[in-house]
């Protein structure tokens, strides 16, 4: 069976940064593919489309990238394994194994296919745990080599998701679990450099990092974690369906110097 993730190794010398993209997967495993509505398999709308492509510069900088193979509608790699809620402010946040999409729409072809506890446990073992084990392994390797390491968890979202909030999302949202998942100087470097572009930037609002950021970020042990949420319009077309190379190039003008500064600090 295929691993539930893809790994992109650095093109040159490794640096103490690991890039995680847990929501860009679009595949559905053969054994459950027919359980989903055809339109969901064809266009899984909650996907962080093309985020690993947006960060295609990472390998040249010495960064290892891990990104998901399967859709988050199979299992959400950025959720608590016991489905403990990430937020308690009334917003709709899908579970570890979602039953609906973000807007409450049906994703399964029939209610009989909605996963029971046994199926959820099976998916955790086959699709969820391998990603987290590999991510932990990569972080441990860099920590052993450099003494500290940064995990950058990369995400994107539609400009408007009314079930989360009524207003448009900012262009960029840096999350660090209310400044608990990374050291202050690392957070400051990231914020200062992300502010240098033309994009509006928010810090820990309305997102402060998901399960990956919160569980792996332990600055007292040398492991720092940041999540960057990005409005899709910044690198996709106006319909948020197709990759826009011109817009992506503009975003990279902010992302690349940010990573270069962080790598310089960590190294």
C-alpha positions in Angstrom: 0.0 0.0 0.0 1.1 3.5 -0.7 2.3 5.7 2.2 -0.4 8.2 3.1 2.0 11.1 2.4 4.5 12.4 -0.1 8.0 13.4 0.9 10.1 16.0 -0.9 13.7 15.9 0.1 16.0 18.9 0.1 17.9 19.7 -3.2 21.0 20.6 -1.2 22.2 20.9 2.4 19.5 20.2 4.9 18.4 23.1 7.2 16.5 22.9 10.6 13.1 23.5 9.1 10.4 21.0 8.2 7.4 21.9 6.1 4.1 20.1 6.7 1.1 20.4 4.3 -1.6 18.2 5.8 -4.6 19.3 3.8 -3.5 19.4 0.2 -4.3 15.7 -0.4 -6.9 14.9 -3.1 -6.8 11.1 -3.3 -9.4 8.7 -1.9 -8.3 5.2 -1.0 -9.7 2.6 -3.4 -11.4 0.6 -0.7 -13.6 3.5 0.3 -13.7 5.7 -2.8 -17.2 4.5 -3.8 -18.6 5.4 -0.4 -18.3 9.1 -1.3 -20.5 11.2 -3.5 -19.1 11.4 -7.0 -18.9 15.2 -6.9 -17.0 15.1 -3.7 -14.3 12.8 -5.1 -14.1 14.9 -8.2 -13.8 18.2 -6.4 -13.2 17.9 -2.6 -13.9 21.5 -1.8 -12.3 21.7 1.6 -8.9 20.9 0.1 -6.0 23.3 0.7 -5.5 23.3 -3.1 -1.9 23.4 -4.4 -0.3 24.5 -1.2 2.7 22.2 -1.7 3.1 23.6 -5.2 3.0 27.2 -3.8 6.0 26.2 -1.5 7.9 24.5 -4.3 10.9 26.6 -3.4 11.4 24.8 -0.1 13.7 22.0 -1.5 16.1 24.6 -2.9 16.4 26.2 0.6 17.2 22.8 2.2 13.8 22.2 3.6 12.1 18.8 3.7 8.4 18.8 2.9 5.8 16.2 3.9 2.4 16.6 2.4 -0.7 14.5 2.5 -1.8 12.0 -0.2 -5.4 11.6 0.9 -8.2 14.1 1.2 -8.9 15.5 4.6 -12.4 14.1 4.1 -10.9 10.6 4.6 -9.2 11.7 7.8 -8.1 15.1 9.0 -4.4 15.0 9.8 -4.6 18.3 11.7 -7.3 17.2 14.2 -6.9 15.8 17.7 -6.9 11.9 17.3 -9.8 11.8 19.8 -11.7 14.6 18.0 -11.3 17.0 20.9 -12.4 20.4 19.5 -9.7 23.0 18.6 -12.0 25.9 19.3 -15.0 26.5 21.6 -16.4 29.7 20.1 -19.3 28.2 18.2 -17.6 27.9 14.8 -18.1 24.7 12.8 -14.9 22.6 12.8 -15.1 19.2 11.2 -14.1 16.1 13.2 -11.1 13.8 12.8 -13.1 11.8 10.3 -15.6 14.3 8.9 -19.3 13.3 8.3 -20.0 16.5 6.3 -18.1 19.3 4.6 -17.4 22.7 6.2 -20.8 23.9 5.1 -22.7 20.9 6.5 -23.2 19.3 3.1 -23.3 15.5 2.7 -20.0 13.9 1.5 -21.1 10.2 1.6 -23.2 8.6 -1.1 -25.4 7.0 1.6 -25.7 7.3 5.4 -24.7 3.6 5.7 -21.2 4.6 4.7 -20.7 7.1 7.5 -17.8 5.7 9.5 -18.5 3.9 12.8 -15.9 3.7 15.6 -14.2 0.7 14.1 -13.8 2.4 10.8 -12.5 5.5 12.4 -9.9 3.5 14.3 -8.9 1.7 11.1 -8.3 5.0 9.3 -6.3 6.3 12.2 -4.0 3.4 12.0 -3.6 3.4 8.2 -3.7 7.1 7.2 -3.3 9.3 10.3 -0.6 7.7 12.5 2.0 7.2 9.7 1.9 10.9 8.8 2.4 11.9 12.4 5.1 9.3 13.0 7.0 10.5 9.9 6.7 14.1 10.9 8.0 13.3 14.4 10.9 11.4 12.9 11.9 14.3 10.6 11.8 16.7 13.5 13.8 14.4 15.7 16.5 14.1 13.0 16.8 17.8 12.6 16.8 18.4 16.3 19.6 15.9 16.8 21.6 17.6 14.0 21.0 21.3 14.8 19.8 21.4 18.4 16.6 23.1 17.4 14.1 22.8 14.6 11.1 24.7 13.2 8.0 23.0 11.9 6.0 25.2 9.5 2.5 23.9 9.0 1.1 25.4 5.7 -2.6 25.9 5.0 -5.0 27.8 2.9 -8.7 28.6 3.1 -11.4 30.2 1.0 -11.8 34.0 1.5 -15.3 33.4 2.9 -16.4 30.5 5.0 -19.6 31.7 6.8 -19.8 28.7 9.1 -16.5 29.9 10.7 -17.0 33.6 10.6 -19.1 36.2 8.6 -16.3 38.4 7.5 -13.6 37.7 4.9 -10.4 36.1 6.2 -7.2 38.1 6.3 -4.6 37.4 3.6 -2.2 35.7 6.0 -2.9 34.4 9.5 0.1 33.3 11.6 -0.7 30.9 14.4 1.4 29.8 17.3 -1.1 28.6 19.9 -1.2 32.0 21.6 2.6 32.2 21.5 3.1 28.9 23.2 4.3 26.7 20.3 7.4 28.7 19.4 10.0 31.0 21.0 9.3 34.7 21.0 12.2 35.6 18.7 11.1 33.0 16.1 7.6 34.4 16.2 8.9 37.9 15.9 11.1 37.1 12.9 8.1 35.4 11.1 5.7 38.3 11.8 8.2 41.0 10.9 9.0 39.4 7.5 5.4 38.5 6.6 4.4 42.1 7.2 6.9 43.3 4.6 4.6 42.3 1.7 1.4 43.8 0.5 -0.8 41.4 2.4 -2.8 42.0 5.5 -1.5 39.8 8.4 -3.3 38.6 11.5 -1.7 36.8 14.5 -3.6 34.0 16.2 -7.0 35.2 15.0 -9.2 33.7 13.8 -6.8 30.7 13.7 -4.0 30.0 16.2 -2.8 26.7 14.9 -4.3 23.3 14.6 -3.4 20.0 16.3 -0.1 19.6 14.5 1.1 23.0 15.7 -0.2 22.6 19.2 1.1 19.0 19.7 4.5 19.3 18.1 5.4 22.8 19.2 7.5 22.5 22.4 10.0 25.3 22.3 11.4 24.3 25.7 12.7 21.1 23.9 14.0 22.9 20.9 11.0 22.1 18.6 9.2 25.2 17.5 6.0 25.2 15.4 4.2 27.9 13.4 1.0 27.6 11.3 0.4 29.9 8.3 -3.1 30.0 7.0 -3.5 31.9 3.7 -6.5 33.1 1.8 -6.6 31.1 -1.4 -7.2 34.1 -3.5 -3.6 35.1 -3.0 -2.3 32.3 -5.2 -5.4 31.0 -7.0 -7.8 32.5 -9.5 -10.8 34.6 -8.6 -13.0 31.4 -8.4 -10.5 29.8 -6.1 -10.3 26.7 -8.3 -7.1 27.1 -10.4 -3.5 27.8 -9.5 -2.5 31.3 -10.6 1.3 31.4 -11.2 1.5 35.2 -11.2 -0.2 35.6 -7.8 1.8 32.7 -6.4 5.0 34.4 -7.5 4.0 37.5 -5.5 3.3 35.5 -2.4 6.6 33.7 -2.7 8.3 37.2 -2.6 7.2 37.3 1.0 7.5 33.6 1.9 11.1 33.0 0.7 12.7 35.9 2.6 10.8 34.9 5.7 12.2 31.3 5.5 15.7 32.6 4.7 15.6 34.8 7.9 14.3 31.9 10.0 16.9 29.5 8.6 19.6 32.0 9.3 18.4 32.4 12.9 18.0 28.7 13.5 21.3 27.7 11.9 
